[in-house]
Amino acid sequence: MTANMVTKSAELETVCGITSRLPVNHLPEIAFAGKSNVGKSSLINGLLNRKALARTSSQPGKTQTINFYNIGHELYFVDLPGYGFAKVSKTEKEKWGTMIERYLHSSKQLRAVFLLVDIRHEPSQNDSMMYNWIRSQGCDPVIIATKLDKIKRSQVPKHLKMIRQGLGLKSETRIFPFSALTRQGRDEIWDEILSLCFPKEQQSLLEEDETEMEANMEAKMEAKSGM
């Protein structure tokens, strides 16, 4: 299975506010968390080769809901509210925290939480708190270091080490550098998503189904052209 197979269709299917009932999905879910303006919407758009499926904004704290994106009827991307936005009241932040906690505990299909941090800077106190909090909820986050194009290539190892030390990551925790501008890192992140969501045997079956569908489509097209 490849990313192109999965991303042929993608749509925002469900939006959940603080008081909303969370959907009961039957497909694997990958959740994305990160502080405001770290690039969650840009990452989702980049992974799906879309320009504006997930809306980006220069206004921090814009995402105040949990957004469920149906990806090719094979899996869901779950965009969690951003954290660490100073202008949001403490009460509001606590409500978002409760909403995220409810999701992490109630989802039967959650395969992983991807935590986004800015590769340019040492992890903030909010980043560290979020990382430790997600772990306390029973998940080991996968780290995505965004804004890769903002630093020189020679600086990447140093900055990845800075993130690893700043968050106190376990040695086996993987970090994926990513640029929304160049899409560098996209394939590696997709490989991780697919391996988390689908066992290799299942991937093979899906690939066979996809090949058969394409063959049937070609046969229909040929039959039409021959009429």
N, CA and C atoms as a LAMMPS dump frame, in Angstrom:
ITEM: TIMESTEP
0
ITEM: NUMBER OF ATOMS
681
ITEM: BOX BOUNDS ff ff ff
-5.0000000000000000e+02 5.0000000000000000e+02
-5.0000000000000000e+02 5.0000000000000000e+02
-5.0000000000000000e+02 5.0000000000000000e+02
ITEM: ATOMS id mol type element x y z
1 1 1 N 0.842 -1.19 0
2 1 2 C 0 0 0
3 1 3 C 0.877 1.24 0
4 2 1 N 0.46 2.246 -0.755
5 2 2 C 1.191 3.507 -0.802
6 2 3 C 0.283 4.649 -0.358
7 3 1 N 0.909 5.793 -0.062
8 3 2 C 0.134 6.973 0.33
9 3 3 C -0.824 7.379 -0.776
10 4 1 N -0.398 7.247 -2.038
11 4 2 C -1.253 7.654 -3.163
12 4 3 C -2.533 6.834 -3.23
13 5 1 N -2.436 5.558 -2.843
14 5 2 C -3.63 4.708 -2.824
15 5 3 C -4.646 5.233 -1.817
16 6 1 N -4.135 5.634 -0.652
17 6 2 C -5.01 6.027 0.442
18 6 3 C -5.617 7.406 0.228
19 7 1 N -4.845 8.309 -0.389
20 7 2 C -5.243 9.729 -0.403
21 7 3 C -6.019 10.142 -1.644
22 8 1 N -6.559 9.184 -2.382
23 8 2 C -7.321 9.563 -3.574
24 8 3 C -8.546 10.389 -3.22
25 9 1 N -9.09 10.16 -2.024
26 9 2 C -10.184 11.004 -1.547
27 9 3 C -9.919 11.36 -0.098
28 10 1 N -10.283 12.561 0.278
29 10 2 C -10.108 13.004 1.661
30 10 3 C -11.114 14.111 1.929
31 11 1 N -11.774 14.037 3.067
32 11 2 C -12.776 15.051 3.394
33 11 3 C -12.882 15.23 4.899
34 12 1 N -13.226 16.452 5.304
35 12 2 C -13.522 16.729 6.699
36 12 3 C -14.908 16.16 6.991
37 13 1 N -14.941 15.137 7.814
38 13 2 C -16.193 14.404 8.014
39 13 3 C -16.939 14.834 9.279
40 14 1 N -16.212 15.042 10.391
41 14 2 C -16.86 15.351 11.66
42 14 3 C -16.082 16.434 12.399
43 15 1 N -16.797 17.397 12.954
44 15 2 C -16.202 18.454 13.771
45 15 3 C -16.841 18.381 15.153
46 16 1 N -16.013 18.214 16.192
47 16 2 C -16.527 18.059 17.552
48 16 3 C -16.079 19.21 18.43
49 17 1 N -17.047 19.887 19.033
50 17 2 C -16.753 20.929 20.001
51 17 3 C -16.671 20.349 21.406
52 18 1 N -16.556 21.239 22.374
53 18 2 C -16.356 20.822 23.759
54 18 3 C -17.487 19.931 24.263
55 19 1 N -18.714 20.217 23.841
56 19 2 C -19.863 19.45 24.343
57 19 3 C -20.339 18.378 23.353
58 20 1 N -19.653 18.249 22.23
59 20 2 C -20.093 17.292 21.202
60 20 3 C -19.842 15.851 21.621
61 21 1 N -20.665 14.977 21.086
62 21 2 C -20.435 13.546 21.259
63 21 3 C -19.413 13.101 20.212
64 22 1 N -18.391 12.403 20.658
65 22 2 C -17.346 11.957 19.739
66 22 3 C -17.876 10.824 18.86
67 23 1 N -17.469 10.785 17.592
68 23 2 C -17.966 9.734 16.702
69 23 3 C -17.377 8.374 17.057
70 24 1 N -18.133 7.337 16.754
71 24 2 C -17.632 5.971 16.91
72 24 3 C -17.209 5.499 15.523
73 25 1 N -15.924 5.536 15.257
74 25 2 C -15.404 5.169 13.943
75 25 3 C -14.946 3.711 13.94
76 26 1 N -14.872 3.143 12.738
77 26 2 C -14.46 1.753 12.595
78 26 3 C -13.202 1.628 11.741
79 27 1 N -12.552 2.75 11.498
80 27 2 C -11.292 2.756 10.755
81 27 3 C -10.185 3.251 11.677
82 28 1 N -8.932 2.879 11.391
83 28 2 C -7.814 3.345 12.229
84 28 3 C -7.745 4.872 12.268
85 29 1 N -7.299 5.419 13.41
86 29 2 C -7.181 6.864 13.593
87 29 3 C -5.746 7.24 13.954
88 30 1 N -5.258 8.302 13.324
89 30 2 C -3.974 8.915 13.671
90 30 3 C -4.276 10.332 14.132
91 31 1 N -3.89 10.664 15.351
92 31 2 C -4.175 11.994 15.905
93 31 3 C -2.94 12.882 15.817
94 32 1 N -3.174 14.186 15.613
95 32 2 C -2.097 15.168 15.514
96 32 3 C -2.288 16.217 16.602
97 33 1 N -1.232 16.414 17.401
98 33 2 C -1.27 17.406 18.476
99 33 3 C -0.073 18.335 18.323
100 34 1 N -0.21 19.549 18.846
101 34 2 C 0.902 20.497 18.787
102 34 3 C 0.439 21.876 19.184
103 35 1 N 1.381 22.716 19.564
104 35 2 C 1.007 24.062 19.991
105 35 3 C 0.513 24.88 18.802
106 36 1 N -0.152 25.963 19.097
107 36 2 C -0.714 26.825 18.062
108 36 3 C 0.368 27.3 17.109
109 37 1 N 0.062 27.268 15.826
110 37 2 C 0.944 27.732 14.752
111 37 3 C 2.202 26.881 14.552
112 38 1 N 2.192 25.636 15.041
113 38 2 C 3.348 24.773 14.805
114 38 3 C 3.271 24.125 13.426
115 39 1 N 2.074 24.177 12.799
116 39 2 C 1.946 23.68 11.433
117 39 3 C 1.145 22.401 11.286
118 40 1 N 0.159 22.154 12.175
119 40 2 C -0.644 20.931 12.053
120 40 3 C -1.457 20.91 10.766
121 41 1 N -2.128 22.026 10.47
122 41 2 C -2.942 22.078 9.245
123 41 3 C -2.059 21.951 8.007
124 42 1 N -0.9 22.585 8.029
125 42 2 C 0.017 22.5 6.888
126 42 3 C 0.538 21.077 6.712
127 43 1 N 0.777 20.387 7.819
128 43 2 C 1.221 18.993 7.735
129 43 3 C 0.137 18.129 7.112
130 44 1 N -1.106 18.27 7.595
131 44 2 C -2.207 17.459 7.062
132 44 3 C -2.39 17.727 5.568
133 45 1 N -2.382 18.996 5.175
134 45 2 C -2.494 19.334 3.757
135 45 3 C -1.337 18.748 2.963
136 46 1 N -0.127 18.818 3.524
137 46 2 C 1.051 18.304 2.832
138 46 3 C 1.009 16.798 2.664
139 47 1 N 0.577 16.092 3.696
140 47 2 C 0.483 14.633 3.608
141 47 3 C -0.531 14.202 2.561
142 48 1 N -1.575 15.022 2.381
143 48 2 C -2.663 14.654 1.473
144 48 3 C -2.54 15.306 0.106
145 49 1 N -1.444 16.068 -0.11
146 49 2 C -1.265 16.796 -1.37
147 49 3 C -2.448 17.703 -1.671
148 50 1 N -2.962 18.333 -0.638
149 50 2 C -4.051 19.298 -0.785
150 50 3 C -3.551 20.682 -0.394
151 51 1 N -4.215 21.699 -0.879
152 51 2 C -3.812 23.065 -0.534
153 51 3 C -4.577 23.598 0.669
154 52 1 N -5.83 23.22 0.81
155 52 2 C -6.631 23.858 1.853
156 52 3 C -7.699 22.939 2.433
157 53 1 N -7.42 21.632 2.51
158 53 2 C -8.396 20.751 3.155
159 53 3 C -8.483 21.104 4.637
160 54 1 N -7.322 21.162 5.277
161 54 2 C -7.254 21.672 6.65
162 54 3 C -6.89 23.148 6.548
163 55 1 N -7.69 23.996 7.136
164 55 2 C -7.491 25.431 6.98
165 55 3 C -6.373 25.939 7.871
166 56 1 N -5.409 26.61 7.244
167 56 2 C -4.317 27.216 7.992
168 56 3 C -4.71 28.643 8.356
169 57 1 N -4.09 29.153 9.416
170 57 2 C -4.403 30.496 9.871
171 57 3 C -3.199 31.113 10.544
172 58 1 N -3.04 32.432 10.37
173 58 2 C -1.984 33.147 11.078
174 58 3 C -2.429 33.505 12.489
175 59 1 N -3.692 33.273 12.781
176 59 2 C -4.235 33.577 14.102
177 59 3 C -4.078 32.367 15.017
178 60 1 N -3.212 32.456 16.045
179 60 2 C -2.995 31.315 16.934
180 60 3 C -4.28 30.895 17.629
181 61 1 N -4.367 29.596 17.913
182 61 2 C -5.532 29.089 18.643
183 61 3 C -6.774 28.953 17.804
184 62 1 N -6.617 28.934 16.474
185 62 2 C -7.772 28.906 15.577
186 62 3 C -8.552 27.592 15.702
187 63 1 N -7.812 26.465 15.799
188 63 2 C -8.477 25.17 15.908
189 63 3 C -8.952 24.961 17.342
190 64 1 N -10.254 25.054 17.542
191 64 2 C -10.819 24.891 18.874
192 64 3 C -11.753 23.686 18.922
193 65 1 N -11.634 22.834 17.933
194 65 2 C -12.474 21.639 17.846
195 65 3 C -11.575 20.444 17.53
196 66 1 N -12.138 19.249 17.686
197 66 2 C -11.466 18.044 17.199
198 66 3 C -12.048 17.743 15.828
199 67 1 N -11.194 17.751 14.817
200 67 2 C -11.64 17.571 13.437
201 67 3 C -11.233 16.192 12.922
202 68 1 N -12.216 15.458 12.408
203 68 2 C -11.976 14.114 11.894
204 68 3 C -11.988 14.154 10.355
205 69 1 N -10.87 13.795 9.747
206 69 2 C -10.748 13.758 8.291
207 69 3 C -10.772 12.306 7.831
208 70 1 N -11.729 11.988 6.97
209 70 2 C -11.821 10.642 6.394
210 70 3 C -10.88 10.572 5.199
211 71 1 N -9.878 9.704 5.31
212 71 2 C -8.84 9.611 4.281
213 71 3 C -9.047 8.344 3.463
214 72 1 N -9.629 8.517 2.282
215 72 2 C -9.794 7.405 1.343
216 72 3 C -10.628 6.261 1.866
217 73 1 N -11.469 6.493 2.88
218 73 2 C -12.276 5.45 3.501
219 73 3 C -11.413 4.303 4.016
220 74 1 N -10.145 4.655 4.368
221 74 2 C -9.208 3.669 4.904
222 74 3 C -8.769 4.008 6.325
223 75 1 N -8.723 5.307 6.66
224 75 2 C -8.298 5.728 7.988
225 75 3 C -8.757 7.158 8.244
226 76 1 N -8.573 7.613 9.479
227 76 2 C -8.91 8.99 9.85
228 76 3 C -7.672 9.729 10.341
229 77 1 N -7.552 10.994 9.935
230 77 2 C -6.651 11.929 10.587
231 77 3 C -7.496 12.722 11.581
232 78 1 N -7.009 12.829 12.807
233 78 2 C -7.746 13.534 13.854
234 78 3 C -6.91 14.728 14.303
235 79 1 N -7.39 15.927 13.992
236 79 2 C -6.685 17.167 14.306
237 79 3 C -7.171 17.677 15.666
238 80 1 N -6.259 17.644 16.642
239 80 2 C -6.605 18.061 18.002
240 80 3 C -6.351 19.559 18.185
241 81 1 N -7.077 20.23 19.1
242 81 2 C -6.883 21.665 19.302
243 81 3 C -5.445 22.006 19.683
244 82 1 N -4.955 23.146 19.184
245 82 2 C -3.624 23.606 19.551
246 82 3 C -3.576 24.028 21.005
247 83 1 N -2.376 23.98 21.563
248 83 2 C -2.228 24.355 22.973
249 83 3 C -1.221 25.497 23.113
250 84 1 N -1.218 26.121 24.279
251 84 2 C -0.208 27.121 24.596
252 84 3 C -0.485 28.515 24.072
253 85 1 N -1.718 28.799 23.673
254 85 2 C -2.046 30.126 23.158
255 85 3 C -2.418 31.035 24.332
256 86 1 N -1.602 32.057 24.568
257 86 2 C -1.712 32.877 25.782
258 86 3 C -3.048 33.597 25.903
259 87 1 N -3.66 33.985 24.772
260 87 2 C -4.875 34.803 24.833
261 87 3 C -6.134 33.984 25.143
262 88 1 N -5.988 32.675 25.172
263 88 2 C -7.125 31.835 25.543
264 88 3 C -7.147 31.718 27.063
265 89 1 N -8.315 31.838 27.663
266 89 2 C -8.418 31.807 29.119
267 89 3 C -8.026 30.439 29.668
268 90 1 N -7.625 30.438 30.932
269 90 2 C -7.254 29.191 31.596
270 90 3 C -8.426 28.217 31.593
271 91 1 N -9.619 28.747 31.826
272 91 2 C -10.825 27.904 31.832
273 91 3 C -11.019 27.236 30.476
274 92 1 N -10.795 28.02 29.401
275 92 2 C -10.955 27.488 28.038
276 92 3 C -9.931 26.39 27.771
277 93 1 N -8.688 26.631 28.187
278 93 2 C -7.644 25.615 27.997
279 93 3 C -7.992 24.325 28.726
280 94 1 N -8.531 24.469 29.942
281 94 2 C -8.905 23.285 30.714
282 94 3 C -10.009 22.503 30.024
283 95 1 N -10.949 23.218 29.39
284 95 2 C -12.029 22.55 28.648
285 95 3 C -11.458 21.775 27.457
286 96 1 N -10.492 22.411 26.741
287 96 2 C -9.868 21.718 25.62
288 96 3 C -9.134 20.47 26.108
289 97 1 N -8.439 20.613 27.24
290 97 2 C -7.711 19.479 27.796
291 97 3 C -8.633 18.33 28.129
292 98 1 N -9.776 18.663 28.715
293 98 2 C -10.77 17.636 29.043
294 98 3 C -11.29 16.969 27.777
295 99 1 N -11.51 17.776 26.733
296 99 2 C -12.014 17.243 25.467
297 99 3 C -10.994 16.286 24.84
298 100 1 N -9.719 16.684 24.84
299 100 2 C -8.677 15.83 24.266
300 100 3 C -8.534 14.543 25.081
301 101 1 N -8.57 14.691 26.409
302 101 2 C -8.455 13.514 27.281
303 101 3 C -9.606 12.54 27.018
304 102 1 N -10.79 13.092 26.842
305 102 2 C -11.968 12.246 26.563
306 102 3 C -11.761 11.476 25.265
307 103 1 N -11.207 12.159 24.269
308 103 2 C -10.953 11.485 22.989
309 103 3 C -9.919 10.375 23.157
310 104 1 N -8.788 10.677 23.793
311 104 2 C -7.709 9.694 23.933
312 104 3 C -8.177 8.454 24.682
313 105 1 N -9.075 8.645 25.645
314 105 2 C -9.544 7.519 26.455
315 105 3 C -10.683 6.757 25.792
316 106 1 N -11.459 7.421 24.939
317 106 2 C -12.66 6.767 24.399
318 106 3 C -12.449 6.148 23.023
319 107 1 N -11.46 6.628 22.264
320 107 2 C -11.269 6.1 20.913
321 107 3 C -10.797 4.649 20.952
322 108 1 N -11.517 3.809 20.238
323 108 2 C -11.134 2.401 20.138
324 108 3 C -10.192 2.163 18.959
325 109 1 N -10.073 3.168 18.087
326 109 2 C -9.322 2.997 16.846
327 109 3 C -8.016 3.8 16.809
328 110 1 N -7.711 4.534 17.864
329 110 2 C -6.502 5.359 17.857
330 110 3 C -5.262 4.477 17.785
331 111 1 N -4.445 4.722 16.773
332 111 2 C -3.211 3.957 16.591
333 111 3 C -1.986 4.692 17.107
334 112 1 N -1.996 6.033 17.035
335 112 2 C -0.846 6.807 17.509
336 112 3 C -1.211 8.279 17.569
337 113 1 N -0.483 9.001 18.443
338 113 2 C -0.565 10.457 18.483
339 113 3 C 0.754 10.999 17.942
340 114 1 N 0.666 11.837 16.928
341 114 2 C 1.842 12.506 16.387
342 114 3 C 1.922 13.894 17.024
343 115 1 N 2.996 14.152 17.758
344 115 2 C 3.178 15.432 18.43
345 115 3 C 4.13 16.292 17.606
346 116 1 N 3.661 17.47 17.197
347 116 2 C 4.458 18.368 16.361
348 116 3 C 5.186 19.386 17.223
349 117 1 N 6.474 19.573 16.918
350 117 2 C 7.271 20.618 17.564
351 117 3 C 8.045 21.358 16.475
352 118 1 N 8.4 22.591 16.747
353 118 2 C 9.13 23.443 15.805
354 118 3 C 10.611 23.094 15.868
355 119 1 N 11.168 22.636 14.741
356 119 2 C 12.562 22.186 14.713
357 119 3 C 13.551 23.304 15.012
358 120 1 N 13.125 24.56 14.856
359 120 2 C 14.054 25.688 15.011
360 120 3 C 14.399 25.974 16.464
361 121 1 N 13.524 25.568 17.391
362 121 2 C 13.676 25.998 18.769
363 121 3 C 13.718 24.821 19.739
364 122 1 N 14.3 25.061 20.894
365 122 2 C 14.209 24.073 21.965
366 122 3 C 12.737 23.881 22.324
367 123 1 N 12.337 22.663 22.677
368 123 2 C 10.944 22.451 23.081
369 123 3 C 10.571 23.375 24.235
370 124 1 N 9.404 23.982 24.129
371 124 2 C 8.928 24.891 25.173
372 124 3 C 8.431 24.09 26.365
373 125 1 N 8.144 24.802 27.43
374 125 2 C 7.564 24.151 28.601
375 125 3 C 6.23 23.514 28.244
376 126 1 N 5.457 24.184 27.389
377 126 2 C 4.175 23.626 26.947
378 126 3 C 4.374 22.341 26.144
379 127 1 N 5.417 22.313 25.277
380 127 2 C 5.716 21.101 24.509
381 127 3 C 6.017 19.936 25.444
382 128 1 N 6.876 20.197 26.433
383 128 2 C 7.259 19.143 27.374
384 128 3 C 6.062 18.661 28.173
385 129 1 N 5.23 19.617 28.605
386 129 2 C 4.037 19.243 29.37
387 129 3 C 3.103 18.394 28.528
388 130 1 N 2.942 18.767 27.247
389 130 2 C 2.048 18.015 26.368
390 130 3 C 2.593 16.611 26.118
391 131 1 N 3.901 16.523 25.872
392 131 2 C 4.523 15.214 25.637
393 131 3 C 4.319 14.301 26.846
394 132 1 N 4.615 14.812 28.039
395 132 2 C 4.481 14.009 29.258
396 132 3 C 3.017 13.693 29.553
397 133 1 N 2.124 14.644 29.233
398 133 2 C 0.708 14.415 29.475
399 133 3 C 0.163 13.309 28.569
400 134 1 N 0.556 13.356 27.28
401 134 2 C 0.102 12.315 26.348
402 134 3 C 0.594 10.947 26.808
403 135 1 N 1.835 10.894 27.268
404 135 2 C 2.376 9.628 27.777
405 135 3 C 1.6 9.161 29.009
406 136 1 N 1.196 10.114 29.847
407 136 2 C 0.441 9.748 31.05
408 136 3 C -0.94 9.199 30.701
409 137 1 N -1.421 9.503 29.478
410 137 2 C -2.718 8.991 29.013
411 137 3 C -2.588 7.617 28.362
412 138 1 N -1.361 7.086 28.337
413 138 2 C -1.151 5.736 27.812
414 138 3 C -0.666 5.681 26.377
415 139 1 N -0.276 6.834 25.798
416 139 2 C 0.21 6.865 24.416
417 139 3 C 1.682 7.295 24.394
418 140 1 N 2.462 6.701 23.512
419 140 2 C 3.837 7.15 23.281
420 140 3 C 3.848 7.949 21.981
421 141 1 N 3.935 9.275 22.061
422 141 2 C 3.822 10.087 20.841
423 141 3 C 4.969 9.844 19.865
424 142 1 N 4.639 9.934 18.586
425 142 2 C 5.644 10.019 17.521
426 142 3 C 5.896 11.508 17.303
427 143 1 N 7.153 11.916 17.203
428 143 2 C 7.472 13.336 17.112
429 143 3 C 7.692 13.745 15.651
430 144 1 N 7.045 14.838 15.25
431 144 2 C 7.298 15.437 13.937
432 144 3 C 7.881 16.821 14.163
433 145 1 N 9.076 17.043 13.628
434 145 2 C 9.761 18.335 13.753
435 145 3 C 9.463 19.162 12.508
436 146 1 N 8.583 20.148 12.656
437 146 2 C 8.101 20.926 11.514
438 146 3 C 9.049 22.077 11.169
439 147 1 N 8.729 22.72 10.031
440 147 2 C 9.455 23.909 9.55
441 147 3 C 10.92 23.584 9.22
442 148 1 N 11.12 22.41 8.647
443 148 2 C 12.465 21.937 8.31
444 148 3 C 13.185 22.87 7.351
445 149 1 N 12.425 23.51 6.454
446 149 2 C 13.044 24.391 5.463
447 149 3 C 13.582 25.684 6.077
448 150 1 N 13.297 25.934 7.351
449 150 2 C 13.723 27.176 8.001
450 150 3 C 15.143 27.091 8.567
451 151 1 N 15.74 25.897 8.55
452 151 2 C 17.118 25.777 9.03
453 151 3 C 17.983 25.143 7.945
454 152 1 N 19.294 25.317 8.07
455 152 2 C 20.222 24.74 7.103
456 152 3 C 20.301 23.232 7.298
457 153 1 N 20.583 22.536 6.206
458 153 2 C 20.664 21.084 6.275
459 153 3 C 21.704 20.632 7.3
460 154 1 N 22.815 21.372 7.373
461 154 2 C 23.888 21.005 8.295
462 154 3 C 23.473 21.138 9.765
463 155 1 N 22.409 21.902 10.018
464 155 2 C 21.947 22.131 11.388
465 155 3 C 20.958 21.069 11.873
466 156 1 N 20.457 20.26 10.947
467 156 2 C 19.382 19.328 11.29
468 156 3 C 19.77 18.364 12.416
469 157 1 N 20.91 17.657 12.347
470 157 2 C 21.239 16.723 13.439
471 157 3 C 21.312 17.404 14.804
472 158 1 N 21.894 18.59 14.84
473 158 2 C 22.011 19.331 16.102
474 158 3 C 20.634 19.664 16.674
475 159 1 N 19.719 20.103 15.807
476 159 2 C 18.394 20.499 16.265
477 159 3 C 17.544 19.286 16.669
478 160 1 N 17.726 18.166 15.974
479 160 2 C 17.01 16.95 16.373
480 160 3 C 17.489 16.47 17.741
481 161 1 N 18.781 16.566 17.98
482 161 2 C 19.34 16.211 19.293
483 161 3 C 18.786 17.136 20.373
484 162 1 N 18.657 18.424 20.033
485 162 2 C 18.113 19.416 20.962
486 162 3 C 16.681 19.053 21.357
487 163 1 N 15.872 18.617 20.369
488 163 2 C 14.49 18.22 20.645
489 163 3 C 14.453 16.957 21.494
490 164 1 N 15.287 15.993 21.128
491 164 2 C 15.315 14.725 21.862
492 164 3 C 15.663 14.957 23.341
493 165 1 N 16.675 15.794 23.572
494 165 2 C 17.085 16.076 24.946
495 165 3 C 16.056 16.947 25.67
496 166 1 N 15.5 17.933 24.935
497 166 2 C 14.546 18.856 25.548
498 166 3 C 13.276 18.178 26.02
499 167 1 N 12.83 17.158 25.278
500 167 2 C 11.613 16.44 25.657
501 167 3 C 11.913 15.226 26.533
502 168 1 N 13.204 14.87 26.616
503 168 2 C 13.568 13.678 27.382
504 168 3 C 13.027 12.421 26.722
505 169 1 N 13.198 12.338 25.389
506 169 2 C 12.616 11.222 24.636
507 169 3 C 13.313 9.911 24.956
508 170 1 N 12.542 8.845 24.888
509 170 2 C 13.121 7.515 24.999
510 170 3 C 13.948 7.245 23.74
511 171 1 N 14.95 6.392 23.864
512 171 2 C 15.877 6.157 22.743
513 171 3 C 15.158 5.621 21.513
514 172 1 N 14.054 4.872 21.724
515 172 2 C 13.349 4.278 20.573
516 172 3 C 12.332 5.214 19.938
517 173 1 N 12.077 6.377 20.555
518 173 2 C 11.107 7.319 20
519 173 3 C 11.633 7.922 18.706
520 174 1 N 10.825 7.846 17.664
521 174 2 C 11.264 8.333 16.353
522 174 3 C 10.876 9.799 16.16
523 175 1 N 11.774 10.535 15.497
524 175 2 C 11.513 11.929 15.146
525 175 3 C 11.561 12.043 13.626
526 176 1 N 10.531 12.656 13.045
527 176 2 C 10.474 12.84 11.6
528 176 3 C 10.537 14.329 11.265
529 177 1 N 11.644 14.812 10.692
530 177 2 C 11.688 16.202 10.227
531 177 3 C 10.753 16.37 9.031
532 178 1 N 10.07 17.525 8.96
533 178 2 C 9.098 17.739 7.874
534 178 3 C 9.063 19.201 7.466
535 179 1 N 8.951 19.413 6.161
536 179 2 C 8.755 20.757 5.615
537 179 3 C 7.465 20.791 4.818
538 180 1 N 6.551 21.675 5.21
539 180 2 C 5.309 21.842 4.45
540 180 3 C 5.59 22.491 3.106
541 181 1 N 6.691 23.238 3.019
542 181 2 C 7.031 23.944 1.783
543 181 3 C 7.576 22.991 0.724
544 182 1 N 8.539 22.152 1.107
545 182 2 C 9.181 21.259 0.137
546 182 3 C 8.6 19.844 0.162
547 183 1 N 7.778 19.552 1.18
548 183 2 C 7.209 18.226 1.421
549 183 3 C 8.278 17.2 1.813
550 184 1 N 9.471 17.655 2.155
551 184 2 C 10.507 16.735 2.618
552 184 3 C 10.043 16.067 3.899
553 185 1 N 10.188 14.753 3.958
554 185 2 C 9.744 13.979 5.113
555 185 3 C 8.382 13.348 4.937
556 186 1 N 7.674 13.743 3.883
557 186 2 C 6.309 13.241 3.684
558 186 3 C 6.283 11.72 3.536
559 187 1 N 7.14 11.163 2.701
560 187 2 C 7.12 9.718 2.459
561 187 3 C 7.439 8.928 3.725
562 188 1 N 8.412 9.426 4.499
563 188 2 C 8.788 8.727 5.727
564 188 3 C 7.64 8.73 6.736
565 189 1 N 6.94 9.855 6.83
566 189 2 C 5.809 9.932 7.759
567 189 3 C 4.692 8.995 7.31
568 190 1 N 4.443 8.948 5.987
569 190 2 C 3.402 8.053 5.481
570 190 3 C 3.758 6.591 5.732
571 191 1 N 5.037 6.237 5.574
572 191 2 C 5.454 4.856 5.863
573 191 3 C 5.14 4.493 7.309
574 192 1 N 5.385 5.458 8.205
575 192 2 C 5.105 5.222 9.624
576 192 3 C 3.602 5.08 9.862
577 193 1 N 2.803 5.955 9.246
578 193 2 C 1.348 5.892 9.415
579 193 3 C 0.799 4.55 8.932
580 194 1 N 1.223 4.142 7.755
581 194 2 C 0.705 2.893 7.184
582 194 3 C 1.126 1.686 8.011
583 195 1 N 2.356 1.7 8.516
584 195 2 C 2.817 0.573 9.33
585 195 3 C 2.069 0.505 10.66
586 196 1 N 1.658 1.669 11.185
587 196 2 C 0.907 1.708 12.435
588 196 3 C -0.549 1.28 12.241
589 197 1 N -1.101 1.615 11.088
590 197 2 C -2.536 1.367 10.852
591 197 3 C -2.835 0.014 10.246
592 198 1 N -1.906 -0.495 9.443
593 198 2 C -2.204 -1.714 8.697
594 198 3 C -1.042 -2.708 8.807
595 199 1 N -1.302 -3.91 9.279
596 199 2 C -0.28 -4.956 9.226
597 199 3 C 0.128 -5.217 7.778
598 200 1 N 1.306 -5.727 7.566
599 200 2 C 1.803 -5.938 6.195
600 200 3 C 0.877 -6.824 5.383
601 201 1 N 0.298 -7.843 6.052
602 201 2 C -0.604 -8.736 5.326
603 201 3 C -1.826 -7.967 4.815
604 202 1 N -2.339 -7.072 5.656
605 202 2 C -3.508 -6.282 5.266
606 202 3 C -3.149 -5.314 4.146
607 203 1 N -1.945 -4.74 4.205
608 203 2 C -1.501 -3.837 3.152
609 203 3 C -1.456 -4.565 1.808
610 204 1 N -0.989 -5.809 1.83
611 204 2 C -0.904 -6.59 0.59
612 204 3 C -2.285 -6.829 0.001
613 205 1 N -3.266 -7.148 0.869
614 205 2 C -4.628 -7.376 0.393
615 205 3 C -5.221 -6.108 -0.202
616 206 1 N -4.972 -4.963 0.456
617 206 2 C -5.488 -3.692 -0.048
618 206 3 C -4.858 -3.329 -1.383
619 207 1 N -3.564 -3.637 -1.525
620 207 2 C -2.885 -3.374 -2.794
621 207 3 C -3.48 -4.23 -3.915
622 208 1 N -3.793 -5.491 -3.582
623 208 2 C -4.407 -6.376 -4.58
624 208 3 C -5.775 -5.843 -4.993
625 209 1 N -6.561 -5.392 -4.014
626 209 2 C -7.881 -4.823 -4.317
627 209 3 C -7.744 -3.592 -5.199
628 210 1 N -6.759 -2.751 -4.884
629 210 2 C -6.551 -1.53 -5.656
630 210 3 C -6.163 -1.859 -7.096
631 211 1 N -5.27 -2.848 -7.27
632 211 2 C -4.834 -3.259 -8.608
633 211 3 C -6.004 -3.808 -9.411
634 212 1 N -6.854 -4.603 -8.744
635 212 2 C -8.019 -5.175 -9.421
636 212 3 C -8.998 -4.085 -9.84
637 213 1 N -9.212 -3.092 -8.984
638 213 2 C -10.103 -1.992 -9.317
639 213 3 C -9.582 -1.215 -10.525
640 214 1 N -8.271 -0.946 -10.539
641 214 2 C -7.683 -0.209 -11.66
642 214 3 C -7.801 -1.004 -12.953
643 215 1 N -7.604 -2.33 -12.87
644 215 2 C -7.717 -3.182 -14.056
645 215 3 C -9.143 -3.168 -14.597
646 216 1 N -10.129 -3.212 -13.686
647 216 2 C -11.532 -3.173 -14.108
648 216 3 C -11.872 -1.842 -14.768
649 217 1 N -11.339 -0.754 -14.207
650 217 2 C -11.568 0.574 -14.776
651 217 3 C -10.991 0.658 -16.192
652 218 1 N -9.78 0.151 -16.351
653 218 2 C -9.136 0.179 -17.678
654 218 3 C -9.928 -0.656 -18.684
655 219 1 N -10.419 -1.804 -18.234
656 219 2 C -11.199 -2.664 -19.121
657 219 3 C -12.484 -1.957 -19.575
658 220 1 N -13.136 -1.261 -18.652
659 220 2 C -14.363 -0.524 -18.985
660 220 3 C -14.068 0.588 -19.983
661 221 1 N -12.944 1.291 -19.767
662 221 2 C -12.566 2.39 -20.666
663 221 3 C -12.283 1.86 -22.084
664 222 1 N -11.582 0.719 -22.128
665 222 2 C -11.27 0.119 -23.423
666 222 3 C -12.556 -0.331 -24.137
667 223 1 N -13.482 -0.898 -23.359
668 223 2 C -14.741 -1.36 -23.944
669 223 3 C -15.539 -0.193 -24.505
670 224 1 N -15.523 0.928 -23.793
671 224 2 C -16.24 2.131 -24.265
672 224 3 C -15.617 2.667 -25.538
673 225 1 N -14.265 2.71 -25.564
674 225 2 C -13.586 3.269 -26.737
675 225 3 C -13.76 2.409 -27.967
676 226 1 N -14.047 1.096 -27.749
677 226 2 C -14.221 0.181 -28.867
678 226 3 C -15.625 0.174 -29.426
679 227 1 N -16.541 0.868 -28.758
680 227 2 C -17.945 0.887 -29.218
681 227 3 C -18.117 1.794 -30.426
